[in-house]
């Protein structure tokens, strides 16, 4: 049985210093961040692959070495291109208004130095991004519109909706944020046979305002209106006005009764105290 007498065991592989130094350099040399939207849309802005690498090196040199306008020779040491090619690329980027030139104040001594300006690039990217966002939204709107216009084709066999019924279904789907089930379609068809479209839509509106996104609640509203012989929006408004006034009168009457009861109780208490 062997003993090491408390001495530390020496590692078999002792040539790791270079790896450690490299790892330390990775963490201390900084990072040049490239936005994903830039990587995604740079070709739509009009930037070639070689120009893209040039811009990345310009950003790196600014961040890491505080070089706001590095020379073509400096850039040639970072890229697979000679100084003349880099000068042409810089000129192309300036002509296409991808980059600009502006003055910067240095923090160390407050002096002014010229440097490449990337605000034009940000503006161009924002334009391309906005255009792509609009295209995506237009695609979504077109899909929703097609589903609404062809709703009878997407529902089970046996449904042949009129234009009026299709319009109502479209309104319900927009409010509910989904397609309607066959039973819900049948319910709308039944409502159309007994009510005007504007009355059904008003019932839908009132249900949505109260947070009741379900057909049962909408049906209860329509039944209440039918029971009170209400057929138009104006009659709905008048019915609700009268309901509010009656509720206000009932509340006032109840309050007055409570005040009267409290007065009677006080009077009785006073009489008991006089004869006790």
GROMACS elastic network, one bead per residue, 0.5 to 0.9 nm:
[ bonds ]
;  ai    aj funct       b0    kb
    3     6     6  0.80189   500
    4     7     6  0.56298   500
    4     8     6  0.78001   500
    4     9     6  0.78911   500
    5     8     6  0.89637   500
   10    13     6  0.87792   500
   10    14     6  0.85534   500
   11    14     6  0.62083   500
   13    16     6  0.73319   500
   14    17     6  0.76631   500
   15    18     6  0.72336   500
   15    19     6  0.83940   500
   16    19     6  0.53070   500
   16    20     6  0.63200   500
   16    21     6  0.87311   500
   17    20     6  0.50186   500
   17    21     6  0.61155   500
   17    22     6  0.85514   500
   18    21     6  0.50264   500
   18    22     6  0.60886   500
   18    23     6  0.85471   500
   19    22     6  0.50417   500
   19    23     6  0.61114   500
   19    24     6  0.85543   500
   20    23     6  0.50783   500
   20    24     6  0.61451   500
   20    25     6  0.85996   500
   21    24     6  0.50628   500
   21    25     6  0.61663   500
   21    26     6  0.87118   500
   22    25     6  0.50294   500
   22    26     6  0.62851   500
   22    27     6  0.89122   500
   23    26     6  0.51514   500
   23    27     6  0.66423   500
   23    28     6  0.88443   500
   24    27     6  0.53656   500
   24    28     6  0.62335   500
   24    29     6  0.85167   500
   25    28     6  0.50977   500
   25    29     6  0.56538   500
   25    30     6  0.87824   500
   26    29     6  0.56625   500
   26    30     6  0.73141   500
   26    31     6  0.85749   500
   27    30     6  0.65259   500
   27    31     6  0.84619   500
   28    31     6  0.89190   500
   29    64     6  0.73231   500
   30    63     6  0.81122   500
   30    64     6  0.67755   500
   31    60     6  0.80137   500
   31    63     6  0.82788   500
   31    64     6  0.81743   500
   32    56     6  0.79709   500
   32    59     6  0.69735   500
   32    60     6  0.55677   500
   32    63     6  0.70904   500
   32    64     6  0.81635   500
   33    59     6  0.86840   500
   33    60     6  0.87027   500
   34    37     6  0.85948   500
   34    38     6  0.69529   500
   34    39     6  0.72791   500
   34    56     6  0.76827   500
   34    59     6  0.89593   500
   35    38     6  0.52755   500
   35    39     6  0.66225   500
   35    40     6  0.87568   500
   36    39     6  0.50462   500
   36    40     6  0.60353   500
   36    41     6  0.86085   500
   37    41     6  0.59675   500
   37    42     6  0.80266   500
   37   125     6  0.78658   500
   37   129     6  0.79131   500
   38    41     6  0.54151   500
   38    42     6  0.54195   500
   38   122     6  0.88510   500
   38   125     6  0.70145   500
   39    42     6  0.58091   500
   39    43     6  0.84534   500
   39    52     6  0.87966   500
   40    43     6  0.78370   500
   40    44     6  0.86330   500
   41    44     6  0.52534   500
   41    45     6  0.64933   500
   41   125     6  0.70316   500
   41   128     6  0.72324   500
   41   129     6  0.76169   500
   42    45     6  0.51189   500
   42    46     6  0.66457   500
   42    47     6  0.55954   500
   42    48     6  0.78786   500
   42    49     6  0.87316   500
   42    52     6  0.75167   500
   42   125     6  0.74916   500
   43    46     6  0.51089   500
   43    47     6  0.50875   500
   43    48     6  0.63191   500
   43    49     6  0.78956   500
   43    52     6  0.88287   500
   44    47     6  0.73735   500
   44   125     6  0.85670   500
   44   128     6  0.70551   500
   45    98     6  0.80961   500
   45   121     6  0.83623   500
   45   124     6  0.63482   500
   45   125     6  0.65438   500
   45   127     6  0.88795   500
   45   128     6  0.69085   500
   46    96     6  0.80379   500
   46    98     6  0.84310   500
   47    50     6  0.82083   500
   47    51     6  0.59222   500
   47    52     6  0.62256   500
   47    93     6  0.79534   500
   47    98     6  0.81001   500
   48    51     6  0.50830   500
   48    52     6  0.60670   500
   48    53     6  0.87970   500
   49    53     6  0.64939   500
   49    54     6  0.87510   500
   50    53     6  0.52383   500
   50    54     6  0.63445   500
   50    55     6  0.88334   500
   50    79     6  0.88690   500
   50    80     6  0.89359   500
   50    81     6  0.89589   500
   50    89     6  0.83729   500
   51    55     6  0.62212   500
   51    56     6  0.86303   500
   51    86     6  0.87754   500
   51    89     6  0.64279   500
   51    90     6  0.81681   500
   51    92     6  0.89393   500
   51    93     6  0.78028   500
   52    55     6  0.51857   500
   52    56     6  0.62940   500
   52    57     6  0.87443   500
   53    56     6  0.50354   500
   53    57     6  0.62564   500
   53    58     6  0.86358   500
   53    79     6  0.77088   500
   54    57     6  0.51667   500
   54    58     6  0.62266   500
   54    59     6  0.87284   500
   54    75     6  0.77488   500
   54    78     6  0.87551   500
   54    79     6  0.73732   500
   54    86     6  0.79161   500
   54    89     6  0.81377   500
   54    90     6  0.83951   500
   55    59     6  0.62250   500
   55    60     6  0.85845   500
   56    59     6  0.51340   500
   56    60     6  0.61802   500
   56    61     6  0.86848   500
   57    61     6  0.60275   500
   57    62     6  0.84548   500
   57    75     6  0.73652   500
   57    78     6  0.72153   500
   57    79     6  0.81627   500
   58    61     6  0.52745   500
   58    62     6  0.62120   500
   58    63     6  0.86810   500
   58    67     6  0.82274   500
   58    68     6  0.78747   500
   58    69     6  0.79351   500
   58    70     6  0.74892   500
   58    75     6  0.79710   500
   58   116     6  0.83210   500
   59    62     6  0.51975   500
   59    63     6  0.61895   500
   59    64     6  0.84705   500
   59    68     6  0.87263   500
   60    63     6  0.51728   500
   60    64     6  0.57514   500
   60    65     6  0.77353   500
   60    66     6  0.88825   500
   60    67     6  0.89727   500
   61    64     6  0.52812   500
   61    65     6  0.51137   500
   61    66     6  0.62754   500
   61    67     6  0.55250   500
   61    68     6  0.75037   500
   61    69     6  0.88273   500
   61    70     6  0.75354   500
   61    75     6  0.89649   500
   62    65     6  0.57083   500
   62    68     6  0.53156   500
   62    69     6  0.80810   500
   62    70     6  0.84898   500
   63    66     6  0.57231   500
   63    67     6  0.78479   500
   63    68     6  0.88979   500
   64    67     6  0.81174   500
   65    68     6  0.87411   500
   67    70     6  0.55954   500
   67   115     6  0.79965   500
   68   104     6  0.83665   500
   68   113     6  0.79837   500
   68   114     6  0.69838   500
   68   116     6  0.60977   500
   68   117     6  0.87440   500
   69   101     6  0.87728   500
   69   113     6  0.88164   500
   69   114     6  0.67479   500
   69   116     6  0.58131   500
   70    73     6  0.81489   500
   70    74     6  0.61651   500
   70    75     6  0.67680   500
   70   115     6  0.83974   500
   71    74     6  0.52562   500
   71    75     6  0.63974   500
   71    76     6  0.86147   500
   71    83     6  0.86085   500
   71    87     6  0.88986   500
   72    75     6  0.50593   500
   72    76     6  0.59725   500
   72    77     6  0.87760   500
   72    82     6  0.80647   500
   72    84     6  0.75992   500
   72    85     6  0.87669   500
   72    86     6  0.59787   500
   72    87     6  0.61714   500
   72    90     6  0.88945   500
   73    77     6  0.65859   500
   73    82     6  0.77374   500
   73    83     6  0.54738   500
   73    86     6  0.86066   500
   74    77     6  0.54541   500
   74    78     6  0.70633   500
   74    83     6  0.85321   500
   75    78     6  0.51636   500
   75    79     6  0.63080   500
   75    81     6  0.85671   500
   75    82     6  0.86070   500
   75    83     6  0.75818   500
   75    86     6  0.73983   500
   76    79     6  0.52014   500
   76    80     6  0.69365   500
   76    81     6  0.57800   500
   76    82     6  0.53549   500
   76    83     6  0.55859   500
   76    85     6  0.88453   500
   76    86     6  0.70687   500
   77    80     6  0.79236   500
   77    81     6  0.84071   500
   77    82     6  0.84067   500
   78    81     6  0.85755   500
   79    82     6  0.79944   500
   79    86     6  0.87904   500
   81    84     6  0.81527   500
   81    85     6  0.60512   500
   81    86     6  0.65535   500
   82    85     6  0.54636   500
   82    86     6  0.63704   500
   82    87     6  0.87919   500
   83    86     6  0.51154   500
   83    87     6  0.61585   500
   83    88     6  0.87219   500
   84    87     6  0.50864   500
   84    88     6  0.63277   500
   84    89     6  0.87038   500
   85    88     6  0.51604   500
   85    89     6  0.62690   500
   85    90     6  0.87092   500
   86    90     6  0.61160   500
   86    91     6  0.85464   500
   87    90     6  0.51144   500
   87    91     6  0.62083   500
   87    92     6  0.86378   500
   88    91     6  0.50666   500
   88    92     6  0.61520   500
   88    93     6  0.86909   500
   89    93     6  0.62131   500
   89    94     6  0.86081   500
   90    93     6  0.51685   500
   90    94     6  0.62514   500
   90    95     6  0.86241   500
   90    99     6  0.85614   500
   91    94     6  0.50822   500
   91    95     6  0.60406   500
   91    96     6  0.85506   500
   92    95     6  0.50250   500
   92    96     6  0.60589   500
   92    97     6  0.84348   500
   92    98     6  0.85955   500
   93    96     6  0.51913   500
   93    97     6  0.60942   500
   93    98     6  0.51575   500
   93    99     6  0.58481   500
   93   100     6  0.82093   500
   94    98     6  0.60798   500
   94    99     6  0.54013   500
   94   100     6  0.58455   500
   94   101     6  0.82990   500
   95    98     6  0.77070   500
   95    99     6  0.85508   500
   95   100     6  0.89972   500
   96    99     6  0.79200   500
   97   100     6  0.65295   500
   97   120     6  0.61655   500
   97   121     6  0.75291   500
   97   124     6  0.86111   500
   98   118     6  0.73759   500
   98   119     6  0.83722   500
   98   120     6  0.54128   500
   98   122     6  0.84606   500
   98   123     6  0.87764   500
   98   124     6  0.72283   500
   99   116     6  0.66178   500
   99   117     6  0.56136   500
   99   118     6  0.51492   500
   99   119     6  0.71014   500
   99   120     6  0.55042   500
   99   121     6  0.58460   500
  100   115     6  0.84030   500
  100   116     6  0.56343   500
  100   118     6  0.65568   500
  100   119     6  0.76621   500
  100   120     6  0.66937   500
  100   121     6  0.86999   500
  101   114     6  0.68213   500
  101   115     6  0.56324   500
  101   117     6  0.51361   500
  101   118     6  0.85597   500
  102   113     6  0.84456   500
  102   114     6  0.57121   500
  102   115     6  0.56697   500
  102   116     6  0.63614   500
  102   117     6  0.58899   500
  103   112     6  0.62958   500
  103   113     6  0.55445   500
  103   115     6  0.61430   500
  103   116     6  0.85559   500
  103   117     6  0.86564   500
  104   111     6  0.81984   500
  104   112     6  0.54926   500
  104   113     6  0.52969   500
  104   114     6  0.60925   500
  104   115     6  0.67209   500
  105   108     6  0.89746   500
  105   109     6  0.86093   500
  105   110     6  0.56603   500
  105   111     6  0.56339   500
  105   113     6  0.64759   500
  105   114     6  0.89181   500
  106   109     6  0.62946   500
  106   110     6  0.50392   500
  106   111     6  0.55181   500
  106   112     6  0.63157   500
  106   113     6  0.72103   500
  107   110     6  0.55093   500
  107   111     6  0.79443   500
  108   111     6  0.79957   500
  117   120     6  0.72759   500
  117   121     6  0.84694   500
  118   121     6  0.52380   500
  118   122     6  0.65358   500
  118   123     6  0.88827   500
  119   122     6  0.50390   500
  119   123     6  0.62652   500
  119   124     6  0.87163   500
  120   123     6  0.50659   500
  120   124     6  0.62189   500
  120   125     6  0.86106   500
  121   124     6  0.51502   500
  121   125     6  0.61139   500
  121   126     6  0.85546   500
  122   125     6  0.51517   500
  122   126     6  0.61266   500
  122   127     6  0.87156   500
  123   126     6  0.51388   500
  123   127     6  0.63559   500
  123   128     6  0.88425   500
  124   127     6  0.51839   500
  124   128     6  0.63932   500
  124   129     6  0.86262   500
  125   128     6  0.51682   500
  125   129     6  0.60060   500
  125   130     6  0.85208   500
  126   129     6  0.50026   500
  126   130     6  0.60098   500
  126   131     6  0.85312   500
  127   130     6  0.52084   500
  127   131     6  0.62201   500
  127   132     6  0.87053   500
  128   131     6  0.51413   500
  128   132     6  0.62530   500
  128   133     6  0.86152   500
  129   132     6  0.51780   500
  129   133     6  0.61324   500
  129   134     6  0.86730   500
  130   133     6  0.50054   500
  130   134     6  0.62139   500
  130   135     6  0.86798   500
  131   134     6  0.51511   500
  131   135     6  0.63209   500
  131   136     6  0.87864   500
  132   135     6  0.50103   500
  132   136     6  0.62638   500
  132   137     6  0.86598   500
  133   136     6  0.51512   500
  133   137     6  0.62299   500
  133   138     6  0.85803   500
  134   137     6  0.50750   500
  134   138     6  0.60230   500
  134   139     6  0.85626   500
  135   138     6  0.50531   500
  135   139     6  0.62097   500
  135   140     6  0.87345   500
  136   139     6  0.51127   500
  136   140     6  0.63496   500
  136   141     6  0.86869   500
  137   140     6  0.50968   500
  137   141     6  0.61261   500
  137   142     6  0.85359   500
  138   141     6  0.50409   500
  138   142     6  0.60397   500
  138   143     6  0.86037   500
  139   142     6  0.50800   500
  139   143     6  0.62350   500
  139   144     6  0.87035   500
  140   143     6  0.51603   500
  140   144     6  0.62724   500
  140   145     6  0.85745   500
  141   144     6  0.51635   500
  141   145     6  0.60515   500
  141   146     6  0.85674   500
  142   145     6  0.50041   500
  142   146     6  0.60404   500
  142   147     6  0.85428   500
  143   146     6  0.51479   500
  143   147     6  0.62020   500
  143   148     6  0.86657   500
  144   147     6  0.51668   500
  144   148     6  0.62961   500
  144   149     6  0.87356   500
  145   148     6  0.51097   500
  145   149     6  0.61218   500
  145   150     6  0.84994   500
  145   170     6  0.88542   500
  146   149     6  0.51282   500
  146   150     6  0.59543   500
  146   151     6  0.80480   500
  147   150     6  0.52962   500
  147   151     6  0.55217   500
  147   153     6  0.88800   500
  147   154     6  0.76576   500
  147   170     6  0.89172   500
  147   179     6  0.86472   500
  148   151     6  0.50240   500
  148   152     6  0.85965   500
  148   166     6  0.73890   500
  148   167     6  0.81717   500
  148   169     6  0.78175   500
  148   170     6  0.55994   500
  148   173     6  0.83726   500
  148   179     6  0.88306   500
  149   152     6  0.80832   500
  149   166     6  0.74338   500
  149   167     6  0.86106   500
  149   170     6  0.82204   500
  150   153     6  0.54176   500
  150   154     6  0.67217   500
  150   166     6  0.87541   500
  151   154     6  0.52177   500
  151   155     6  0.63736   500
  151   161     6  0.84689   500
  151   166     6  0.71790   500
  151   169     6  0.83508   500
  151   170     6  0.84172   500
  151   179     6  0.87208   500
  152   155     6  0.53671   500
  152   156     6  0.80315   500
  152   157     6  0.85613   500
  152   159     6  0.61737   500
  152   160     6  0.60960   500
  152   161     6  0.62224   500
  152   166     6  0.79288   500
  153   156     6  0.77975   500
  153   157     6  0.82468   500
  153   159     6  0.84216   500
  153   160     6  0.86682   500
  154   157     6  0.88720   500
  155   158     6  0.84903   500
  155   159     6  0.69050   500
  155   180     6  0.87285   500
  155   181     6  0.80855   500
  155   182     6  0.69637   500
  155   185     6  0.89517   500
  156   159     6  0.67263   500
  156   182     6  0.71195   500
  157   160     6  0.84324   500
  159   182     6  0.86416   500
  159   185     6  0.84767   500
  159   186     6  0.86927   500
  161   164     6  0.79182   500
  161   165     6  0.56751   500
  161   166     6  0.60045   500
  161   189     6  0.81687   500
  162   165     6  0.51271   500
  162   166     6  0.61159   500
  162   167     6  0.86136   500
  163   167     6  0.61603   500
  163   168     6  0.86852   500
  164   167     6  0.52064   500
  164   168     6  0.64018   500
  164   169     6  0.87402   500
  164   192     6  0.85632   500
  164   197     6  0.77566   500
  165   168     6  0.51304   500
  165   169     6  0.61542   500
  165   170     6  0.85692   500
  165   185     6  0.87901   500
  165   188     6  0.73477   500
  165   189     6  0.67171   500
  165   192     6  0.73422   500
  165   197     6  0.86492   500
  166   169     6  0.50356   500
  166   170     6  0.61005   500
  166   171     6  0.86999   500
  167   170     6  0.50554   500
  167   171     6  0.63752   500
  167   172     6  0.87876   500
  168   171     6  0.51166   500
  168   172     6  0.62869   500
  168   173     6  0.86381   500
  168   188     6  0.77541   500
  168   197     6  0.73365   500
  168   200     6  0.83170   500
  168   201     6  0.75622   500
  169   172     6  0.50828   500
  169   173     6  0.60727   500
  169   174     6  0.85659   500
  169   179     6  0.86400   500
  169   180     6  0.74787   500
  169   185     6  0.73973   500
  169   188     6  0.75338   500
  170   173     6  0.51473   500
  170   174     6  0.62031   500
  170   175     6  0.87559   500
  170   179     6  0.87408   500
  171   174     6  0.51886   500
  171   175     6  0.63716   500
  171   176     6  0.86578   500
  171   201     6  0.79994   500
  172   175     6  0.52116   500
  172   176     6  0.60041   500
  172   177     6  0.82090   500
  172   178     6  0.86108   500
  172   179     6  0.86097   500
  172   180     6  0.79105   500
  172   201     6  0.85045   500
  172   204     6  0.76571   500
  173   176     6  0.50688   500
  173   177     6  0.54817   500
  173   178     6  0.53005   500
  173   179     6  0.55636   500
  173   180     6  0.64920   500
  174   177     6  0.51724   500
  174   178     6  0.71650   500
  174   179     6  0.86977   500
  175   178     6  0.82527   500
  175   204     6  0.85735   500
  175   205     6  0.88922   500
  175   208     6  0.77061   500
  175   213     6  0.81254   500
  176   179     6  0.80377   500
  176   180     6  0.86067   500
  176   213     6  0.66704   500
  176   214     6  0.85625   500
  180   183     6  0.81032   500
  180   184     6  0.59139   500
  180   185     6  0.64437   500
  181   184     6  0.51647   500
  181   185     6  0.63014   500
  181   186     6  0.87630   500
  182   185     6  0.50215   500
  182   186     6  0.62752   500
  182   187     6  0.86856   500
  183   186     6  0.50804   500
  183   187     6  0.62597   500
  183   188     6  0.88222   500
  184   188     6  0.63279   500
  184   189     6  0.86796   500
  184   215     6  0.74313   500
  185   188     6  0.52216   500
  185   189     6  0.62974   500
  185   190     6  0.86823   500
  186   189     6  0.50893   500
  186   190     6  0.62189   500
  186   191     6  0.87036   500
  187   190     6  0.50604   500
  187   191     6  0.62359   500
  187   192     6  0.86753   500
  187   215     6  0.81392   500
  187   219     6  0.88812   500
  188   191     6  0.50037   500
  188   192     6  0.61450   500
  188   193     6  0.87626   500
  188   200     6  0.86831   500
  189   192     6  0.51457   500
  189   193     6  0.65507   500
  190   193     6  0.53331   500
  190   194     6  0.69589   500
  190   195     6  0.88666   500
  191   194     6  0.53831   500
  191   195     6  0.58040   500
  191   196     6  0.84062   500
  191   197     6  0.86964   500
  191   200     6  0.73779   500
  191   219     6  0.84266   500
  191   222     6  0.85084   500
  192   195     6  0.52651   500
  192   196     6  0.65062   500
  192   197     6  0.66797   500
  192   200     6  0.78548   500
  193   196     6  0.82555   500
  195   198     6  0.83022   500
  195   199     6  0.64514   500
  195   200     6  0.67549   500
  195   222     6  0.83404   500
  195   226     6  0.88516   500
  195   231     6  0.72406   500
  196   199     6  0.53393   500
  196   200     6  0.65990   500
  196   201     6  0.88671   500
  196   231     6  0.74475   500
  196   232     6  0.77501   500
  197   200     6  0.51601   500
  197   201     6  0.61941   500
  197   202     6  0.85640   500
  198   201     6  0.50806   500
  198   202     6  0.60676   500
  198   203     6  0.86452   500
  198   232     6  0.77370   500
  198   233     6  0.71913   500
  199   202     6  0.50303   500
  199   203     6  0.62795   500
  199   204     6  0.86447   500
  199   222     6  0.79852   500
  199   231     6  0.71912   500
  199   232     6  0.63893   500
  199   233     6  0.62974   500
  199   236     6  0.85316   500
  200   203     6  0.51341   500
  200   204     6  0.62588   500
  200   205     6  0.86505   500
  200   218     6  0.82084   500
  200   222     6  0.73738   500
  201   205     6  0.60769   500
  201   206     6  0.86409   500
  202   206     6  0.61843   500
  202   207     6  0.85285   500
  202   233     6  0.75042   500
  202   236     6  0.89002   500
  203   206     6  0.52199   500
  203   207     6  0.61504   500
  203   208     6  0.86304   500
  203   217     6  0.89205   500
  203   218     6  0.57168   500
  203   219     6  0.81456   500
  203   221     6  0.61945   500
  203   222     6  0.66547   500
  204   207     6  0.51433   500
  204   208     6  0.61809   500
  204   209     6  0.86529   500
  204   213     6  0.83166   500
  204   215     6  0.86565   500
  204   218     6  0.60458   500
  204   221     6  0.89677   500
  205   208     6  0.51926   500
  205   209     6  0.61982   500
  205   210     6  0.87327   500
  206   209     6  0.50921   500
  206   210     6  0.63472   500
  206   211     6  0.86951   500
  206   212     6  0.85514   500
  206   218     6  0.82687   500
  206   221     6  0.86861   500
  207   210     6  0.52074   500
  207   211     6  0.62508   500
  207   213     6  0.64672   500
  207   214     6  0.79290   500
  207   217     6  0.68479   500
  207   218     6  0.61235   500
  207   221     6  0.83048   500
  208   212     6  0.55299   500
  208   213     6  0.58397   500
  208   214     6  0.88189   500
  209   212     6  0.75842   500
  210   213     6  0.85644   500
  212   215     6  0.86012   500
  212   217     6  0.66166   500
  212   218     6  0.81171   500
  213   216     6  0.89739   500
  213   217     6  0.78449   500
  213   218     6  0.83283   500
  214   217     6  0.58421   500
  214   218     6  0.67248   500
  214   219     6  0.89065   500
  215   218     6  0.50566   500
  215   219     6  0.59824   500
  215   220     6  0.86008   500
  216   219     6  0.51055   500
  216   220     6  0.63131   500
  216   221     6  0.88823   500
  217   220     6  0.50841   500
  217   221     6  0.64862   500
  217   222     6  0.88845   500
  218   221     6  0.51995   500
  218   222     6  0.64508   500
  218   223     6  0.87557   500
  219   222     6  0.51367   500
  219   223     6  0.61474   500
  219   224     6  0.86136   500
  220   223     6  0.50787   500
  220   224     6  0.61513   500
  220   225     6  0.86832   500
  221   224     6  0.51745   500
  221   225     6  0.63507   500
  221   226     6  0.86790   500
  222   225     6  0.51432   500
  222   226     6  0.61254   500
  222   227     6  0.86169   500
  222   230     6  0.89837   500
  223   227     6  0.60785   500
  223   228     6  0.86449   500
  224   227     6  0.51411   500
  224   228     6  0.64339   500
  224   229     6  0.87083   500
  224   230     6  0.85777   500
  225   228     6  0.51456   500
  225   229     6  0.61353   500
  225   231     6  0.74690   500
  225   236     6  0.75151   500
  225   239     6  0.87082   500
  226   230     6  0.56247   500
  226   231     6  0.73365   500
  227   230     6  0.76443   500
  228   239     6  0.85904   500
  229   235     6  0.89306   500
  230   233     6  0.83003   500
  230   234     6  0.89417   500
  230   235     6  0.57405   500
  230   236     6  0.63957   500
  230   239     6  0.80842   500
  231   234     6  0.85886   500
  231   235     6  0.67196   500
  231   236     6  0.77599   500
  232   235     6  0.52485   500
  232   236     6  0.64123   500
  232   237     6  0.88817   500
  233   237     6  0.62904   500
  233   238     6  0.86925   500
  234   237     6  0.51120   500
  234   238     6  0.62590   500
  234   239     6  0.85782   500
  235   238     6  0.50398   500
  235   239     6  0.60003   500
  235   240     6  0.85459   500
  236   239     6  0.50819   500
  236   240     6  0.61786   500
  236   241     6  0.85427   500
  237   240     6  0.52366   500
  237   241     6  0.61281   500
  237   242     6  0.87057   500
  238   242     6  0.62011   500
  238   243     6  0.85090   500
  239   242     6  0.52626   500
  239   243     6  0.61035   500
  239   244     6  0.86613   500
  240   244     6  0.61169   500
  240   245     6  0.85968   500
  241   244     6  0.52011   500
  241   245     6  0.62721   500
  241   246     6  0.86674   500
  242   245     6  0.50518   500
  242   246     6  0.60639   500
  242   247     6  0.84647   500
  243   246     6  0.51777   500
  243   247     6  0.60767   500
  243   248     6  0.85334   500
  244   247     6  0.51089   500
  244   248     6  0.61204   500
  244   249     6  0.86766   500
  245   248     6  0.50152   500
  245   249     6  0.62131   500
  245   250     6  0.85929   500
  246   249     6  0.50602   500
  246   250     6  0.60659   500
  246   251     6  0.84819   500
  247   250     6  0.50617   500
  247   251     6  0.60797   500
  247   252     6  0.85939   500
  248   251     6  0.50914   500
  248   252     6  0.62073   500
  248   253     6  0.85977   500
  249   252     6  0.50553   500
  249   253     6  0.60294   500
  249   254     6  0.84823   500
  250   253     6  0.50175   500
  250   254     6  0.60237   500
  250   255     6  0.84671   500
  251   254     6  0.51476   500
  251   255     6  0.61465   500
  251   256     6  0.86684   500
  252   255     6  0.50211   500
  252   256     6  0.61801   500
  252   257     6  0.86095   500
  253   256     6  0.51014   500
  253   257     6  0.61594   500
  253   258     6  0.86191   500
  254   257     6  0.50655   500
  254   258     6  0.61993   500
  254   259     6  0.86736   500
  255   258     6  0.51108   500
  255   259     6  0.62932   500
  255   260     6  0.86914   500
  256   259     6  0.50521   500
  256   260     6  0.61762   500
  256   261     6  0.86117   500
  257   261     6  0.61063   500
  257   262     6  0.85836   500
  258   261     6  0.50875   500
  258   262     6  0.62054   500
  258   263     6  0.86343   500
  259   262     6  0.51682   500
  259   263     6  0.62498   500
  259   264     6  0.87549   500
  260   263     6  0.50411   500
  260   264     6  0.62345   500
  260   265     6  0.86077   500
  261   264     6  0.51088   500
  261   265     6  0.61738   500
  261   266     6  0.86555   500
  262   265     6  0.50441   500
  262   266     6  0.62370   500
  262   267     6  0.86777   500
  263   266     6  0.51128   500
  263   267     6  0.62319   500
  263   268     6  0.87079   500
  264   267     6  0.50306   500
  264   268     6  0.61832   500
  264   269     6  0.85444   500
  265   268     6  0.51572   500
  265   269     6  0.61308   500
  265   270     6  0.85825   500
  266   269     6  0.50629   500
  266   270     6  0.61519   500
  266   271     6  0.87214   500
  267   270     6  0.50833   500
  267   271     6  0.63107   500
  267   272     6  0.87463   500
  268   271     6  0.51137   500
  268   272     6  0.62361   500
  268   273     6  0.86359   500
  269   272     6  0.51677   500
  269   273     6  0.62230   500
  269   274     6  0.87655   500
  270   273     6  0.51446   500
  270   274     6  0.63605   500
  271   274     6  0.51635   500
  271   275     6  0.65925   500
  271   276     6  0.86613   500
  272   275     6  0.54443   500
  272   276     6  0.59502   500
  273   276     6  0.52683   500
